[in-house]
Amino acid sequence: MKRFFKHPMHLFLVLIAMLLWLVACSTDEGTATEPTTDSAEVAGDMEESDSAEDPSDSSAAQEEFSLQWWGSQDRHERTIATVELFQESHPEYNIVYEFVGWGDYWTSLATKGAGGNLPDVIQQDYARFFQFAQDGLLIPLDPYIESGVIDLSSVPDSAIEGGRIGDELYALSLGTNSQSYVIDLDIFEEAGVPVPAPDWTWADFEETVMAIHEATGKYGIAGGWATDNGQVNALYLSLGSGFYSEDGKSLGFTDNPQPLIDHYAMIMRLQDAGAIPHYSEESANPSTLETNKFVTGDAAMYFAHTNQFVALNTAAGEDRNLMMLPVPRSVDATQSANFLKPSMFFSLTSQGNNPDAGAIFIDYFTNSVEANEILAAERGVPISTAIVEAIKPVVSAPSAATFDFLAGLDVSPIRPPDPTAHGDLLTNIYGPQVMEPLLFEQITPEDAVALLIEQGNALLANQ
């Protein structure tokens, strides 16, 4: 008899191979398929078998995509509930989500973008999405709209245009929004101060804040508004311009600085009188939507975007009697200081792993009645007219009040998106070089405005 194995090692290797083959054949999961089995036959057997996978079974294979947003605790809870509802009706998807506050959100995205791992779907802001698109970090939504994956048949063009750059849509609005001053009607009544008219001016504002403080000892308005550059934009919008020029290459008040000088002087008078929180207190203990002095009942007004009215009511308590007012105008105003804008957007990123699934989620967020009943217009009035009609009878009183406020609001045309240097200007010039020295009384209003114009225009010219 011939020797088939001339070396003991040959026999050992064959035995190992046979052992591995036997293990593979006996495993429960059976990764191999017998060559005589017909694939159609297998499919038919699976359909008839009682042991076929249930598509709602969490153990079934799922596609994963990621989502990130900013917001208040109220928004987090509503969004998470919507994510869970989506996964119930779309068990084939698993959403990995992350949420942070406004201040940390953009730092988080910048870090992820630099590492090439942005989430599939990100919440975006009107002032920032242009830069993301210009940097190649967003992909157009148009193919998904054209294919019907994202259905915009009940969305007016005016609600879509804010997310376009040229002919391409890079961001889909999550709600219509504007700015407002929320007032506590009970504190106004306690102070004997009349509710301001919708076309009130900054002179009326100063008089109101002082009167409330003198009558009640409370702050006329909670902190945060004074350092918001949106107030400057609103001031100049009522004069027919804005924070930036039309082309974004200079500040919009370069040739007309006096209204801003007067505005900063008013802020300093109110701070000196103790009618508003001192900046030293605000900077040492920054307040949030849930913890500000308006929520605690220590201030009569609070600056908020209309989409924050629901969360503000939730934080303040259902027993509070709150109302929204338009933003004050310049005493020389030629138009409203308010404009309608997308409250925020969803965008698909170029670094995501599953943009197709992200598009399906964006459509769900936009068109699902059940989802929008949970979301309750917290991000702004829904862009779908069909959704507005469906949920208005069932939403909370604060949500319905937001619908009515925006429907009756006198508005001016929206300004162009902020230039690419906007974030740099706010972070490195407006905050540390202008507002902080001003509010700490280290520079005068005149010096603050002159410095802002000089440094801001230099930055904008070189962006």
TORGUFI-364506 format. One record per residue (C-alpha): residue in one letter; x, y, z; chain; residue number from 1. Coordinates in steps of 0.02 Angstrom, whole numbers, padded with zeros to 5 digits, always signed. Layout:
<nodes>
  r       u       v       w  c    k
  A       X       Y       Z  A  NUM
...
</nodes>
This chain:
<nodes>
  r       u       v       w  c    k
  M  +00000  +00000  +00000  A    1
  K  +00066  +00169  -00050  A    2
  R  +00096  +00300  +00081  A    3
  F  -00020  +00449  +00048  A    4
  F  +00061  +00550  +00184  A    5
  K  +00248  +00556  +00173  A    6
  H  +00264  +00670  +00323  A    7
  P  +00164  +00667  +00487  A    8
  M  +00130  +00854  +00465  A    9
  H  +00032  +00818  +00305  A   10
  L  -00084  +00702  +00399  A   11
  F  -00105  +00832  +00537  A   12
  L  -00156  +00968  +00414  A   13
  V  -00284  +00856  +00329  A   14
  L  -00361  +00810  +00496  A   15
  I  -00374  +00994  +00543  A   16
  A  -00459  +01034  +00378  A   17
  M  -00584  +00893  +00403  A   18
  L  -00621  +00951  +00579  A   19
  L  -00655  +01130  +00521  A   20
  W  -00770  +01065  +00384  A   21
  L  -00870  +00963  +00509  A   22
  V  -00888  +01113  +00626  A   23
  A  -00948  +01223  +00483  A   24
  C  -01078  +01095  +00431  A   25
  S  -01144  +01073  +00608  A   26
  T  -01158  +01258  +00656  A   27
  D  -01334  +01326  +00688  A   28
  E  -01308  +01481  +00579  A   29
  G  -01245  +01385  +00427  A   30
  T  -01150  +01513  +00325  A   31
  A  -01128  +01392  +00179  A   32
  T  -01264  +01340  +00056  A   33
  E  -01274  +01167  -00024  A   34
  P  -01240  +01180  -00211  A   35
  T  -01396  +01080  -00257  A   36
  T  -01516  +01203  -00171  A   37
  D  -01613  +01319  -00289  A   38
  S  -01617  +01502  -00228  A   39
  A  -01800  +01526  -00281  A   40
  E  -01844  +01370  -00184  A   41
  V  -01760  +01443  -00029  A   42
  A  -01856  +01607  -00048  A   43
  G  -02019  +01514  -00061  A   44
  D  -01980  +01407  +00090  A   45
  M  -01939  +01563  +00192  A   46
  E  -02106  +01644  +00149  A   47
  E  -02201  +01488  +00202  A   48
  S  -02099  +01449  +00355  A   49
  D  -02164  +01499  +00526  A   50
  S  -01984  +01534  +00576  A   51
  A  -01957  +01668  +00442  A   52
  E  -01888  +01832  +00511  A   53
  D  -02018  +01956  +00571  A   54
  P  -01973  +02127  +00496  A   55
  S  -02017  +02206  +00663  A   56
  D  -01895  +02092  +00753  A   57
  S  -01755  +02199  +00825  A   58
  S  -01634  +02058  +00789  A   59
  A  -01661  +02077  +00601  A   60
  A  -01524  +02165  +00502  A   61
  Q  -01545  +02354  +00508  A   62
  E  -01475  +02497  +00408  A   63
  E  -01395  +02628  +00519  A   64
  F  -01386  +02815  +00496  A   65
  S  -01338  +02957  +00611  A   66
  L  -01424  +03118  +00664  A   67
  Q  -01368  +03269  +00766  A   68
  W  -01461  +03424  +00824  A   69
  W  -01451  +03565  +00951  A   70
  G  -01588  +03632  +01064  A   71
  S  -01671  +03640  +01232  A   72
  Q  -01717  +03492  +01341  A   73
  D  -01895  +03505  +01276  A   74
  R  -01832  +03489  +01097  A   75
  H  -01722  +03342  +01142  A   76
  E  -01868  +03248  +01217  A   77
  R  -01984  +03283  +01071  A   78
  T  -01853  +03237  +00942  A   79
  I  -01806  +03075  +01030  A   80
  A  -01990  +03027  +01038  A   81
  T  -02004  +03062  +00851  A   82
  V  -01849  +02957  +00815  A   83
  E  -01924  +02813  +00913  A   84
  L  -02089  +02831  +00819  A   85
  F  -01997  +02828  +00653  A   86
  Q  -01905  +02670  +00702  A   87
  E  -02069  +02586  +00750  A   88
  S  -02139  +02615  +00576  A   89
  H  -01970  +02589  +00490  A   90
  P  -01892  +02443  +00586  A   91
  E  -01764  +02420  +00450  A   92
  Y  -01673  +02576  +00511  A   93
  N  -01576  +02613  +00668  A   94
  I  -01541  +02796  +00706  A   95
  V  -01386  +02840  +00805  A   96
  Y  -01421  +03015  +00871  A   97
  E  -01332  +03149  +00970  A   98
  F  -01393  +03314  +01039  A   99
  V  -01303  +03460  +01121  A  100
  G  -01334  +03641  +01166  A  101
  W  -01310  +03782  +01041  A  102
  G  -01141  +03835  +01109  A  103
  D  -01061  +03662  +01090  A  104
  Y  -01151  +03610  +00932  A  105
  W  -01045  +03700  +00805  A  106
  T  -00883  +03651  +00891  A  107
  S  -00940  +03470  +00885  A  108
  L  -00979  +03481  +00699  A  109
  A  -00814  +03569  +00661  A  110
  T  -00718  +03431  +00750  A  111
  K  -00814  +03293  +00660  A  112
  G  -00800  +03381  +00493  A  113
  A  -00612  +03395  +00511  A  114
  G  -00605  +03208  +00546  A  115
  G  -00717  +03165  +00400  A  116
  N  -00855  +03089  +00506  A  117
  L  -01002  +03208  +00506  A  118
  P  -01172  +03127  +00539  A  119
  D  -01286  +03085  +00394  A  120
  V  -01416  +03215  +00446  A  121
  I  -01373  +03376  +00536  A  122
  Q  -01479  +03519  +00597  A  123
  Q  -01424  +03679  +00512  A  124
  D  -01441  +03866  +00538  A  125
  Y  -01482  +03999  +00408  A  126
  A  -01324  +04095  +00453  A  127
  R  -01208  +03945  +00431  A  128
  F  -01268  +03822  +00301  A  129
  F  -01194  +03922  +00157  A  130
  Q  -01019  +03898  +00228  A  131
  F  -01047  +03711  +00250  A  132
  A  -01104  +03696  +00070  A  133
  Q  -00960  +03801  +00007  A  134
  D  -00839  +03687  +00098  A  135
  G  -00914  +03536  +00011  A  136
  L  -00988  +03464  +00171  A  137
  L  -01169  +03457  +00111  A  138
  I  -01252  +03367  -00034  A  139
  P  -01401  +03434  -00132  A  140
  L  -01574  +03369  -00087  A  141
  D  -01642  +03394  -00263  A  142
  P  -01620  +03213  -00322  A  143
  Y  -01723  +03151  -00174  A  144
  I  -01858  +03280  -00209  A  145
  E  -01864  +03238  -00394  A  146
  S  -01879  +03052  -00356  A  147
  G  -02017  +03082  -00229  A  148
  V  -01918  +03017  -00079  A  149
  I  -01940  +03189  -00002  A  150
  D  -02118  +03246  -00041  A  151
  L  -02139  +03435  -00049  A  152
  S  -02306  +03436  -00140  A  153
  S  -02392  +03528  +00005  A  154
  V  -02247  +03647  +00039  A  155
  P  -02252  +03822  -00040  A  156
  D  -02099  +03878  -00136  A  157
  S  -02074  +04022  -00014  A  158
  A  -02040  +03897  +00125  A  159
  I  -01909  +03806  +00021  A  160
  E  -01809  +03949  -00056  A  161
  G  -01716  +03992  +00105  A  162
  G  -01615  +03832  +00089  A  163
  R  -01560  +03858  -00091  A  164
  I  -01389  +03909  -00153  A  165
  G  -01406  +03949  -00336  A  166
  D  -01516  +03816  -00413  A  167
  E  -01481  +03681  -00284  A  168
  L  -01568  +03647  -00118  A  169
  Y  -01443  +03607  +00019  A  170
  A  -01556  +03628  +00170  A  171
  L  -01740  +03596  +00202  A  172
  S  -01827  +03710  +00326  A  173
  L  -01897  +03629  +00483  A  174
  G  -02016  +03772  +00517  A  175
  T  -02057  +03955  +00487  A  176
  N  -01990  +04069  +00620  A  177
  S  -01963  +04249  +00673  A  178
  Q  -01898  +04345  +00822  A  179
  S  -02005  +04402  +00966  A  180
  Y  -02006  +04475  +01139  A  181
  V  -02105  +04365  +01256  A  182
  I  -02189  +04459  +01398  A  183
  D  -02266  +04403  +01562  A  184
  L  -02436  +04487  +01563  A  185
  D  -02456  +04463  +01751  A  186
  I  -02295  +04558  +01789  A  187
  F  -02349  +04696  +01670  A  188
  E  -02515  +04707  +01763  A  189
  E  -02426  +04705  +01931  A  190
  A  -02317  +04851  +01873  A  191
  G  -02462  +04946  +01798  A  192
  V  -02370  +04955  +01632  A  193
  P  -02474  +04943  +01473  A  194
  V  -02435  +04809  +01345  A  195
  P  -02334  +04890  +01204  A  196
  A  -02409  +04910  +01031  A  197
  P  -02348  +04792  +00893  A  198
  D  -02253  +04936  +00810  A  199
  W  -02162  +04989  +00969  A  200
  T  -01991  +05071  +00957  A  201
  W  -01829  +05052  +01054  A  202
  A  -01875  +05212  +01146  A  203
  D  -02036  +05125  +01201  A  204
  F  -01933  +04974  +01249  A  205
  E  -01819  +05074  +01364  A  206
  E  -01966  +05161  +01445  A  207
  T  -02055  +04994  +01473  A  208
  V  -01903  +04907  +01549  A  209
  M  -01869  +05051  +01667  A  210
  A  -02052  +05066  +01720  A  211
  I  -02065  +04882  +01764  A  212
  H  -01904  +04884  +01863  A  213
  E  -01953  +05040  +01960  A  214
  A  -02128  +04973  +01999  A  215
  T  -02084  +04793  +02046  A  216
  G  -01897  +04783  +02079  A  217
  K  -01888  +04647  +01949  A  218
  Y  -01786  +04652  +01791  A  219
  G  -01876  +04727  +01644  A  220
  I  -01799  +04593  +01533  A  221
  A  -01691  +04440  +01564  A  222
  G  -01512  +04435  +01500  A  223
  G  -01447  +04375  +01333  A  224
  W  -01531  +04495  +01212  A  225
  A  -01405  +04636  +01227  A  226
  T  -01259  +04537  +01154  A  227
  D  -01361  +04457  +01014  A  228
  N  -01309  +04530  +00846  A  229
  G  -01484  +04488  +00783  A  230
  Q  -01545  +04640  +00877  A  231
  V  -01429  +04749  +00773  A  232
  N  -01490  +04666  +00614  A  233
  A  -01671  +04699  +00667  A  234
  L  -01631  +04880  +00709  A  235
  Y  -01559  +04911  +00537  A  236
  L  -01687  +04803  +00449  A  237
  S  -01819  +04926  +00510  A  238
  L  -01715  +05060  +00424  A  239
  G  -01706  +04964  +00261  A  240
  S  -01534  +04882  +00278  A  241
  G  -01460  +04751  +00394  A  242
  F  -01309  +04692  +00493  A  243
  Y  -01218  +04658  +00329  A  244
  S  -01223  +04740  +00159  A  245
  E  -01317  +04650  +00020  A  246
  D  -01157  +04572  -00049  A  247
  G  -01090  +04527  +00123  A  248
  K  -00926  +04618  +00094  A  249
  S  -00952  +04753  +00226  A  250
  L  -01059  +04794  +00377  A  251
  G  -01229  +04864  +00332  A  252
  F  -01214  +05013  +00450  A  253
  T  -01043  +05073  +00394  A  254
  D  -01114  +05237  +00327  A  255
  N  -01247  +05256  +00462  A  256
  P  -01171  +05212  +00632  A  257
  Q  -01275  +05329  +00742  A  258
  P  -01426  +05213  +00769  A  259
  L  -01308  +05079  +00835  A  260
  I  -01216  +05203  +00947  A  261
  D  -01385  +05255  +01019  A  262
  H  -01434  +05072  +01041  A  263
  Y  -01277  +05031  +01138  A  264
  A  -01299  +05187  +01244  A  265
  M  -01475  +05130  +01289  A  266
  I  -01408  +04960  +01343  A  267
  M  -01282  +05042  +01457  A  268
  R  -01415  +05155  +01536  A  269
  L  -01523  +05004  +01575  A  270
  Q  -01376  +04908  +01647  A  271
  D  -01320  +05055  +01754  A  272
  A  -01497  +05072  +01823  A  273
  G  -01504  +04887  +01868  A  274
  A  -01656  +04865  +01756  A  275
  I  -01570  +04721  +01666  A  276
  P  -01447  +04593  +01734  A  277
  H  -01267  +04654  +01735  A  278
  Y  -01156  +04571  +01607  A  279
  S  -01035  +04516  +01742  A  280
  E  -01173  +04409  +01816  A  281
  E  -01227  +04340  +01648  A  282
  S  -01051  +04297  +01592  A  283
  A  -01010  +04212  +01758  A  284
  N  -01172  +04110  +01758  A  285
  P  -01239  +04096  +01581  A  286
  S  -01425  +04063  +01578  A  287
  T  -01518  +03944  +01465  A  288
  L  -01694  +03936  +01398  A  289
  E  -01741  +03832  +01551  A  290
  T  -01646  +03931  +01684  A  291
  N  -01659  +04116  +01638  A  292
  K  -01734  +04248  +01752  A  293
  F  -01892  +04259  +01648  A  294
  V  -01927  +04075  +01681  A  295
  T  -01899  +04099  +01868  A  296
  G  -02019  +04248  +01871  A  297
  D  -01884  +04377  +01905  A  298
  A  -01898  +04467  +01738  A  299
  A  -02047  +04530  +01638  A  300
  M  -01981  +04496  +01462  A  301
  Y  -01871  +04376  +01367  A  302
  F  -01801  +04385  +01191  A  303
  A  -01841  +04224  +01097  A  304
  H  -01869  +04158  +00924  A  305
  T  -02049  +04109  +00896  A  306
  N  -02005  +03926  +00884  A  307
  Q  -01942  +03937  +01065  A  308
  F  -02111  +03992  +01132  A  309
  V  -02169  +03813  +01163  A  310
  A  -02012  +03766  +01260  A  311
  L  -02016  +03931  +01355  A  312
  N  -02194  +03897  +01411  A  313
  T  -02145  +03721  +01462  A  314
  A  -01999  +03787  +01565  A  315
  A  -02097  +03931  +01644  A  316
  G  -02250  +03826  +01688  A  317
  E  -02427  +03813  +01624  A  318
  D  -02491  +03938  +01752  A  319
  R  -02393  +04082  +01672  A  320
  N  -02484  +04208  +01563  A  321
  L  -02364  +04238  +01418  A  322
  M  -02379  +04333  +01255  A  323
  M  -02267  +04369  +01105  A  324
  L  -02229  +04543  +01037  A  325
  P  -02135  +04592  +00879  A  326
  V  -01957  +04658  +00893  A  327
  P  -01946  +04846  +00930  A  328
  R  -01907  +04960  +00782  A  329
  S  -01796  +05110  +00762  A  330
  V  -01880  +05275  +00803  A  331
  D  -01849  +05319  +00620  A  332
  A  -01910  +05152  +00552  A  333
  T  -01975  +05137  +00376  A  334
  Q  -02030  +04955  +00393  A  335
  S  -02047  +04810  +00515  A  336
  A  -01897  +04746  +00613  A  337
  N  -01961  +04568  +00591  A  338
  F  -01942  +04448  +00446  A  339
  L  -01994  +04269  +00417  A  340
  K  -01851  +04146  +00406  A  341
  P  -01822  +03960  +00414  A  342
  S  -01805  +03923  +00599  A  343
  M  -01674  +03792  +00558  A  344
  F  -01645  +03657  +00429  A  345
  F  -01601  +03476  +00405  A  346
  S  -01458  +03444  +00283  A  347
  L  -01375  +03286  +00218  A  348
  T  -01187  +03286  +00235  A  349
  S  -01060  +03227  +00109  A  350
  Q  -00971  +03128  +00246  A  351
  G  -01122  +03025  +00300  A  352
  N  -01130  +02837  +00270  A  353
  N  -01315  +02824  +00225  A  354
  P  -01388  +02982  +00147  A  355
  D  -01529  +02883  +00065  A  356
  A  -01596  +02833  +00235  A  357
  G  -01569  +03009  +00298  A  358
  A  -01678  +03076  +00157  A  359
  I  -01818  +02957  +00206  A  360
  F  -01808  +03023  +00384  A  361
  I  -01814  +03204  +00325  A  362
  D  -01971  +03165  +00227  A  363
  Y  -02048  +03083  +00381  A  364
  F  -02004  +03233  +00488  A  365
  T  -02087  +03347  +00360  A  366
  N  -02244  +03250  +00315  A  367
  S  -02293  +03135  +00458  A  368
  V  -02445  +03197  +00554  A  369
  E  -02404  +03085  +00702  A  370
  A  -02226  +03148  +00710  A  371
  N  -02280  +03330  +00702  A  372
  E  -02406  +03305  +00839  A  373
  I  -02258  +03257  +00948  A  374
  L  -02145  +03395  +00883  A  375
  A  -02285  +03521  +00914  A  376
  A  -02207  +03658  +00806  A  377
  E  -02066  +03678  +00932  A  378
  R  -01947  +03709  +00786  A  379
  G  -02067  +03832  +00706  A  380
  V  -02230  +03822  +00610  A  381
  P  -02218  +03669  +00496  A  382
  I  -02180  +03707  +00314  A  383
  S  -02314  +03586  +00251  A  384
  T  -02484  +03670  +00240  A  385
  A  -02564  +03498  +00255  A  386
  I  -02474  +03468  +00420  A  387
  V  -02524  +03639  +00488  A  388
  E  -02707  +03604  +00450  A  389
  A  -02695  +03430  +00526  A  390
  I  -02610  +03473  +00691  A  391
  K  -02677  +03646  +00735  A  392
  P  -02835  +03576  +00817  A  393
  V  -02734  +03460  +00928  A  394
  V  -02577  +03558  +00971  A  395
  S  -02552  +03646  +01136  A  396
  A  -02609  +03824  +01167  A  397
  P  -02429  +03892  +01152  A  398
  S  -02408  +03807  +00982  A  399
  A  -02574  +03876  +00920  A  400
  A  -02522  +04049  +00984  A  401
  T  -02363  +04036  +00880  A  402
  F  -02465  +03994  +00724  A  403
  D  -02576  +04145  +00752  A  404
  F  -02432  +04264  +00794  A  405
  L  -02339  +04224  +00634  A  406
  A  -02497  +04230  +00529  A  407
  G  -02531  +04408  +00584  A  408
  L  -02352  +04472  +00593  A  409
  D  -02300  +04624  +00492  A  410
  V  -02135  +04575  +00410  A  411
  S  -02000  +04645  +00299  A  412
  P  -01908  +04549  +00161  A  413
  I  -01778  +04425  +00223  A  414
  R  -01596  +04477  +00208  A  415
  P  -01469  +04370  +00110  A  416
  P  -01382  +04231  +00207  A  417
  D  -01238  +04290  +00317  A  418
  P  -01067  +04293  +00234  A  419
  T  -00940  +04155  +00262  A  420
  A  -00845  +04262  +00388  A  421
  H  -00999  +04280  +00499  A  422
  G  -00946  +04152  +00629  A  423
  D  -00769  +04220  +00635  A  424
  L  -00834  +04398  +00656  A  425
  L  -00948  +04351  +00801  A  426
  T  -00820  +04241  +00889  A  427
  N  -00665  +04348  +00870  A  428
  I  -00729  +04526  +00852  A  429
  Y  -00909  +04557  +00903  A  430
  G  -00901  +04464  +01068  A  431
  P  -00726  +04489  +01139  A  432
  Q  -00677  +04655  +01060  A  433
  V  -00843  +04748  +01058  A  434
  M  -00980  +04686  +01174  A  435
  E  -00877  +04625  +01321  A  436
  P  -00773  +04785  +01338  A  437
  L  -00930  +04890  +01313  A  438
  L  -01032  +04800  +01446  A  439
  F  -00886  +04801  +01567  A  440
  E  -00878  +04990  +01536  A  441
  Q  -00702  +04983  +01466  A  442
  I  -00750  +05072  +01304  A  443
  T  -00887  +05194  +01256  A  444
  P  -01030  +05156  +01134  A  445
  E  -00944  +05269  +01007  A  446
  D  -00780  +05174  +01023  A  447
  A  -00870  +05006  +01016  A  448
  V  -00957  +05047  +00852  A  449
  A  -00800  +05122  +00774  A  450
  L  -00699  +04968  +00820  A  451
  L  -00834  +04851  +00753  A  452
  I  -00840  +04942  +00586  A  453
  E  -00650  +04947  +00568  A  454
  Q  -00614  +04768  +00619  A  455
  G  -00773  +04694  +00543  A  456
  N  -00749  +04774  +00372  A  457
  A  -00568  +04721  +00366  A  458
  L  -00618  +04541  +00399  A  459
  L  -00761  +04543  +00274  A  460
  A  -00652  +04618  +00137  A  461
  N  -00530  +04472  +00152  A  462
  Q  -00650  +04326  +00172  A  463
</nodes>
